[in-house]
Every structure is written in structure tokens, then in C-alpha cells.
Amino acid sequence: MSAVSSLRFGQAIGKALADAMREDPRVILLGEDIGEAGGPFGVTRGLWQEFGGERVRDFPISEAALVGTALGAALSGLRPVAEIMFMDFCTLAMDAIVNQAAKAHFMFGGRASVPLVVRTPHGGGVNAGAQHSQCLEAWFAHVPGLLVVCPATPADAYGLLRTAIASSNPVMFIENKSLYARKGELADDQAPIPFGQARIARAGRDATVVTYGAAVYQAEAAAAELAKEGLEIEIIDLRSLQPWDEATVLASLARTHRLVVFHEAVEAFGIGAEIAARMADVGFDELDAPIVRCGAHFMPIAYAPSLEQAALPNAERLIAALRRVLL
């Protein structure tokens, strides 16, 4: 029987990186302040000391140079993991990610692999302001050639990152910064988790909430509150956004007949819009109520804690959305 440890989300990511580096000398890390400093959120703490500066490389403040170098390393046979300090700064590396990494396998007739992982934190909740709090995952899920994952638990963070590092395709590995200190169980023999397999975080019969990342915990809080009224909400944690587990969502909809899609990203033109459109197509006969989306308001995130909280979705807003479909 395997041992189980209690680890913080950030520690689970660090462990996945360390284990992958010990097993495969081709795995290297690149990022700003990831070396002796251990990264802006402490995720890479201790890795520079163990693996040295050749494999844990600090970079200047140039995301374009960082991801471009990582892309070249991937095409040359290494397995780089590049850390972009805040997801907002992916904007400075969009050519390398969207035009180069995502297209190389196709452009070279299948003869080039791109085993590149781009790790980056998204989301609010830490009062970092409009340029350090965005959830931009829908951008990357829209690009053919990219894989996109967003774990909610330490075990999923470890398992999905091991899968990402082993992949021959470029992966956007998205971490909500508010989760880094959250603890959870991680088995010593935690296996890699395949992409495209959702997790049923809570079973229910009255309505389905599809969510991912830190929003999973807000969904659990909302479900616990509604359970006091005898309403049982099923929560599907997608884990993987591209590909996403359509079959599990459809099966849940067939059980509950009501669907709310909930995420921290702005509601307009997001992951929720795609899921809602797809379920309205393939799951139309199962619906007993309109599909409802619940996300952040369409506005930049303010520094002020009160304004930030007003913009972000929460359990209270999710409960209101659920009541709409439960009428």
C-alpha cells in the first residue's frame, strides 16, 4: 500500500519537476528567478541547488527570449519546462507559443516534435492588479497544436505535470496562484494523469457544475450550501481544457438535466461558452433548463481587494446561477 503525504499545491509541482529531472537528464527548467531564489512563488525552491545552473537556468526579463530559447531546446531534443512568472506576460511570447510551437509538428510534416511545457500562474485573489491577474486559457485552447491543462489539487498538479513533461507536444500548464499554499494528499506512487479525463469532484443528482482550477473550491462551497436545502450538485473538475472530457460532462448532464459552467476567467467568449455550445448541441435532449454560464465580469481586475472580489465569481454568484436552472 502506497504512502500518502500532505503537500501544498506548489510543493506538488516542485516534486513533479524534481522527479522528472532525476529520471530524464533531458528535462531542463528555464525562467525568471527560478534558480537560487526558487521562483516568485517558491515552486522551484531547491532545484537549482540539486541540479545546478546548467539545468535550472535563470533568464532575464524577456518572455520572448525565454520561450524562444525553450522552443529551440525542444526542437533540438531536450524537454524544457519554461516558467512565465504571470500568465499576463504570455502576451510577450505569443509568436513563439502560437505561431511556432503550436505549428512546428504540422509545418514539418510530422517529423518534428515539440516537447515543451510552459508553466504559468493565472487568476486573482492576491491583489496583483489588472496586469497580473488575468485568466487567458481560452486563448490557448483556441489554438490547434497546443494542449492546455489547469489542475485544482496537488495530486492532479503532480500527475498532469508528469504527463505534460513526457508529452511530445507543447503544453500550456496553468496554475492558479491562489492555490499554491493549499494542501492536499499526494500518494508516493502518484501516476501520471492522462489529458482529457475529467474528475467528478462531487456526485449529485439535481444539477451539474463544470469547472476547473481554483473555481472548483468555490463550486464545492456552493454545493455544500445548497445541500442544506436537500439539493445535490454534481461537480465536474475538467482538469484538462484542451482536450476536454466531453463524454463525462454529457454523462453528468444525462443524470442531472441541468448545467452551469463556472470559471474565474471572464464569462464572455471563454471556456464556458464552448462547453455550453457543445452541450446545447449534443446534449439538447437531456436539458430541462437553459445552460447558464458564470464567470468574472467583463472588466480588468482592480488592485483594491473590495473591487477585485466584486469582479470575480464566487460561491454566492454560483448559487444564484444554480437557482436559475433549478427553478
C-alpha positions as CSV (number, residue, x, y, z in Angstrom):
1,M,0.0,0.0,0.0
2,S,1.5,3.3,-1.1
3,A,2.2,6.1,1.5
4,V,0.2,9.3,1.2
5,S,1.7,12.7,2.1
6,S,0.0,16.1,2.7
7,L,1.7,18.6,0.3
8,R,0.9,22.1,-0.8
9,F,-0.1,22.6,-4.4
10,G,3.2,24.4,-5.2
11,Q,5.2,21.7,-3.5
12,A,3.5,19.1,-5.6
13,I,4.5,20.9,-8.8
14,G,8.1,21.2,-7.5
15,K,8.1,17.5,-6.7
16,A,6.9,16.7,-10.2
17,L,9.7,18.8,-11.7
18,A,12.3,17.2,-9.5
19,D,11.2,13.6,-10.1
20,A,11.1,14.2,-13.9
21,M,14.6,15.8,-13.8
22,R,16.0,12.8,-11.8
23,E,14.5,10.3,-14.3
24,D,15.4,12.1,-17.5
25,P,18.5,14.3,-18.0
26,R,16.9,16.0,-21.0
27,V,14.4,17.8,-18.7
28,I,15.6,21.4,-18.1
29,L,14.0,24.4,-16.5
30,L,14.1,28.0,-17.7
31,G,12.5,31.0,-16.1
32,E,12.9,34.3,-14.3
33,D,14.3,34.0,-10.7
34,I,13.7,30.2,-10.7
35,G,17.3,29.4,-9.7
36,E,18.7,30.3,-6.3
37,A,15.6,32.3,-5.4
38,G,13.3,29.4,-6.0
39,G,10.8,31.2,-8.2
40,P,8.4,34.0,-7.4
41,F,6.1,31.6,-5.6
42,G,8.7,29.2,-4.3
43,V,7.7,26.4,-6.6
44,T,11.3,25.6,-7.8
45,R,12.9,26.0,-4.4
46,G,15.8,23.6,-4.0
47,L,16.1,22.6,-7.7
48,W,18.9,24.9,-8.5
49,Q,20.9,23.5,-5.6
50,E,20.3,19.9,-6.7
51,F,20.6,20.2,-10.4
52,G,22.8,23.2,-10.9
53,G,22.7,26.1,-13.3
54,E,23.1,24.1,-16.4
55,R,19.6,22.5,-15.9
56,V,17.9,25.3,-13.9
57,R,18.5,28.4,-15.8
58,D,17.6,31.9,-14.7
59,F,16.6,34.2,-17.5
60,P,16.5,37.9,-18.0
61,I,13.1,39.6,-18.0
62,S,12.3,38.8,-21.6
63,E,9.5,36.3,-22.1
64,A,10.1,36.2,-25.9
65,A,13.7,35.2,-25.4
66,L,12.7,32.7,-22.7
67,V,10.1,30.8,-24.7
68,G,12.0,31.1,-27.9
69,T,15.0,29.5,-26.3
70,A,12.9,26.8,-24.7
71,L,11.3,26.1,-28.1
72,G,14.7,25.8,-29.8
73,A,15.8,23.4,-27.0
74,A,12.7,21.3,-27.5
75,L,13.3,21.0,-31.3
76,S,16.9,20.0,-30.5
77,G,15.9,17.1,-28.4
78,L,15.7,18.4,-24.8
79,R,12.5,18.5,-22.8
80,P,12.3,22.1,-21.4
81,V,9.9,23.5,-18.9
82,A,9.6,27.3,-19.2
83,E,8.0,29.3,-16.4
84,I,6.3,32.6,-17.3
85,M,6.0,34.4,-14.0
86,F,2.4,35.6,-14.6
87,M,0.1,34.4,-17.3
88,D,-0.5,38.0,-18.4
89,F,3.1,38.0,-19.7
90,C,2.4,35.3,-22.2
91,T,1.5,38.1,-24.4
92,L,5.2,38.8,-24.9
93,A,5.8,35.2,-26.1
94,M,2.8,34.7,-28.3
95,D,4.7,34.3,-31.5
96,A,6.9,31.5,-30.1
97,I,3.9,29.8,-28.5
98,V,1.1,30.2,-31.1
99,N,2.9,30.6,-34.4
100,Q,6.0,28.4,-33.8
101,A,5.5,25.8,-31.0
102,A,1.9,25.0,-31.9
103,K,2.6,24.7,-35.7
104,A,6.1,23.0,-35.9
105,H,4.8,19.4,-35.9
106,F,2.3,20.3,-38.7
107,M,4.7,22.5,-40.7
108,F,7.5,19.9,-40.7
109,G,5.1,17.1,-41.9
110,G,5.1,15.3,-38.6
111,R,8.9,14.9,-38.4
112,A,9.4,17.5,-35.6
113,S,8.3,17.0,-32.0
114,V,7.9,19.9,-29.6
115,P,8.2,18.5,-26.1
116,L,7.8,21.9,-24.5
117,V,5.9,22.8,-21.3
118,V,5.0,26.4,-20.5
119,R,4.1,26.8,-16.8
120,T,2.3,29.9,-15.8
121,P,0.1,31.1,-13.0
122,H,-3.2,32.8,-13.7
123,G,-6.1,34.3,-11.6
124,G,-6.8,36.9,-9.0
125,G,-7.3,36.8,-5.3
126,V,-3.9,38.1,-4.3
127,N,-4.5,41.8,-5.2
128,A,-2.0,41.9,-8.0
129,G,-3.9,44.2,-10.3
130,A,-5.1,44.2,-13.9
131,Q,-1.8,43.2,-15.5
132,H,-1.0,40.3,-13.1
133,S,-4.4,38.6,-12.6
134,Q,-5.8,37.6,-16.0
135,C,-7.1,34.1,-16.9
136,L,-6.2,33.8,-20.6
137,E,-6.6,30.0,-21.0
138,A,-9.3,30.3,-23.6
139,W,-6.8,32.0,-26.0
140,F,-4.6,28.9,-26.0
141,A,-7.4,26.3,-26.0
142,H,-8.4,28.0,-29.3
143,V,-5.1,27.2,-31.0
144,P,-4.7,23.9,-32.8
145,G,-1.5,22.2,-31.8
146,L,-1.5,23.3,-28.1
147,L,-2.6,21.2,-25.1
148,V,-4.0,23.1,-22.1
149,V,-4.4,21.9,-18.6
150,C,-5.4,23.5,-15.3
151,P,-5.3,21.4,-12.2
152,A,-7.1,22.1,-8.9
153,T,-5.5,19.6,-6.4
154,P,-1.9,18.8,-5.5
155,A,-2.4,15.2,-6.8
156,D,-3.7,16.5,-10.1
157,A,-0.9,19.1,-10.3
158,Y,1.7,16.4,-9.9
159,G,0.1,13.8,-12.2
160,L,-0.8,16.3,-15.0
161,L,2.7,17.9,-14.9
162,R,4.4,14.5,-15.3
163,T,2.2,13.8,-18.3
164,A,3.0,17.3,-19.7
165,I,6.7,16.8,-19.4
166,A,6.5,13.4,-21.1
167,S,4.4,14.7,-24.0
168,S,5.8,15.2,-27.4
169,N,3.5,18.2,-27.9
170,P,3.6,21.7,-26.5
171,V,1.6,22.0,-23.3
172,M,0.3,25.2,-21.5
173,F,0.3,24.2,-17.8
174,I,-1.8,26.7,-16.0
175,E,-1.7,27.1,-12.2
176,N,-4.0,29.4,-10.2
177,K,-1.7,31.4,-7.9
178,S,-4.2,31.4,-5.1
179,L,-3.8,27.6,-4.9
180,Y,0.0,27.4,-4.3
181,A,-0.4,27.2,-0.5
182,R,-3.5,24.9,-0.5
183,K,-2.7,21.5,1.0
184,G,-3.9,18.1,-0.3
185,E,-3.0,14.5,-0.4
186,L,-0.4,13.1,-2.8
187,A,0.4,9.4,-2.9
188,D,4.1,8.5,-3.2
189,D,3.3,6.5,-6.3
190,Q,1.0,9.0,-7.9
191,A,0.8,8.1,-11.6
192,P,0.8,10.5,-14.5
193,I,-2.8,11.6,-15.3
194,P,-3.9,11.4,-19.0
195,F,-5.1,14.6,-20.6
196,G,-8.8,14.7,-21.5
197,Q,-10.1,12.9,-18.4
198,A,-12.2,15.0,-16.0
199,R,-12.7,14.2,-12.3
200,I,-16.1,14.0,-10.6
201,A,-15.2,16.2,-7.6
202,R,-18.7,15.7,-6.0
203,A,-21.6,13.4,-7.1
204,G,-25.1,14.8,-7.3
205,R,-28.5,14.5,-9.0
206,D,-30.0,17.9,-9.3
207,A,-27.6,20.0,-11.4
208,T,-24.1,19.8,-12.9
209,V,-21.4,22.4,-12.4
210,V,-18.5,22.1,-14.8
211,T,-15.4,23.9,-13.6
212,Y,-11.6,23.8,-13.2
213,G,-8.7,25.2,-11.3
214,A,-9.4,27.3,-8.1
215,A,-13.1,27.7,-9.1
216,V,-13.5,24.0,-8.0
217,Y,-13.4,25.1,-4.4
218,Q,-15.9,27.8,-4.8
219,A,-18.2,25.3,-6.5
220,E,-17.7,22.9,-3.6
221,A,-18.7,25.7,-1.2
222,A,-21.8,26.4,-3.2
223,A,-22.8,22.8,-3.3
224,A,-22.3,22.4,0.4
225,E,-24.6,25.4,1.0
226,L,-27.3,24.0,-1.4
227,A,-27.1,20.6,0.2
228,K,-28.6,22.1,3.4
229,E,-31.8,22.6,1.3
230,G,-31.7,19.0,0.1
231,L,-30.2,19.9,-3.3
232,E,-27.3,17.7,-4.6
233,I,-25.0,19.4,-7.1
234,E,-22.6,17.3,-9.2
235,I,-19.2,19.0,-9.7
236,I,-17.0,18.1,-12.7
237,D,-13.4,19.2,-12.5
238,L,-12.3,19.3,-16.1
239,R,-8.5,19.3,-15.2
240,S,-7.8,19.3,-19.0
241,L,-9.2,22.1,-21.1
242,Q,-7.8,21.1,-24.5
243,P,-8.7,18.3,-24.9
244,W,-11.7,18.4,-22.6
245,D,-13.7,15.4,-21.4
246,E,-17.0,15.9,-23.3
247,A,-18.1,12.4,-22.5
248,T,-18.0,12.8,-18.8
249,V,-19.8,16.2,-19.0
250,L,-22.5,14.7,-21.2
251,A,-22.9,11.7,-18.9
252,S,-23.4,14.0,-15.9
253,L,-25.9,16.1,-17.9
254,A,-27.8,12.9,-18.6
255,R,-28.1,12.3,-14.9
256,T,-29.0,15.8,-13.7
257,H,-30.5,17.5,-16.8
258,R,-29.3,20.9,-15.7
259,L,-25.9,22.6,-16.4
260,V,-23.9,25.6,-15.1
261,V,-20.4,26.2,-16.4
262,F,-18.3,28.1,-13.8
263,H,-14.8,29.6,-14.2
264,E,-12.7,32.5,-12.9
265,A,-12.0,33.8,-16.4
266,V,-14.3,36.5,-17.8
267,E,-17.6,34.9,-18.8
268,A,-17.6,36.3,-22.4
269,F,-16.1,34.2,-25.1
270,G,-14.5,31.8,-22.6
271,I,-14.1,28.1,-22.0
272,G,-17.7,28.1,-20.6
273,A,-19.0,29.4,-23.9
274,E,-17.5,26.5,-25.8
275,I,-18.8,23.9,-23.4
276,A,-22.3,25.4,-23.3
277,A,-22.5,25.5,-27.1
278,R,-21.3,21.9,-27.4
279,M,-23.7,20.6,-24.7
280,A,-26.6,22.5,-26.3
281,D,-25.8,20.6,-29.5
282,V,-25.0,17.0,-28.4
283,G,-26.9,17.2,-25.1
284,F,-30.0,19.1,-26.1
285,D,-32.4,16.2,-25.5
286,E,-31.1,15.9,-21.9
287,L,-31.7,19.6,-20.9
288,D,-34.6,20.5,-18.7
289,A,-33.4,24.1,-18.3
290,P,-31.2,26.6,-20.3
291,I,-27.5,26.2,-19.8
292,V,-26.1,29.0,-17.7
293,R,-22.5,30.4,-17.6
294,C,-21.0,32.0,-14.5
295,G,-17.6,33.8,-14.8
296,A,-15.8,37.0,-14.0
297,H,-17.4,40.3,-15.0
298,F,-16.1,41.8,-18.3
299,M,-13.6,44.2,-16.7
300,P,-10.0,44.4,-15.7
301,I,-9.1,43.3,-12.2
302,A,-8.5,46.2,-9.8
303,Y,-5.9,46.3,-7.1
304,A,-8.3,47.2,-4.3
305,P,-9.4,43.9,-2.6
306,S,-13.0,45.0,-2.5
307,L,-13.1,45.8,-6.2
308,E,-11.2,42.6,-7.1
309,Q,-13.7,40.5,-5.1
310,A,-16.6,42.3,-6.8
311,A,-15.3,41.4,-10.2
312,L,-14.5,37.7,-9.6
313,P,-17.1,34.9,-9.4
314,N,-17.7,33.3,-6.1
315,A,-19.9,30.7,-4.4
316,E,-22.7,33.2,-3.9
317,R,-22.9,34.1,-7.6
318,L,-22.7,30.4,-8.5
319,I,-25.6,29.6,-6.1
320,A,-27.7,32.3,-7.9
321,A,-26.8,30.7,-11.3
322,L,-27.8,27.3,-10.0
323,R,-31.1,28.6,-8.7
324,R,-31.9,29.8,-12.3
325,V,-31.6,26.3,-13.7
326,L,-33.3,24.7,-10.7
327,L,-36.5,26.7,-10.9
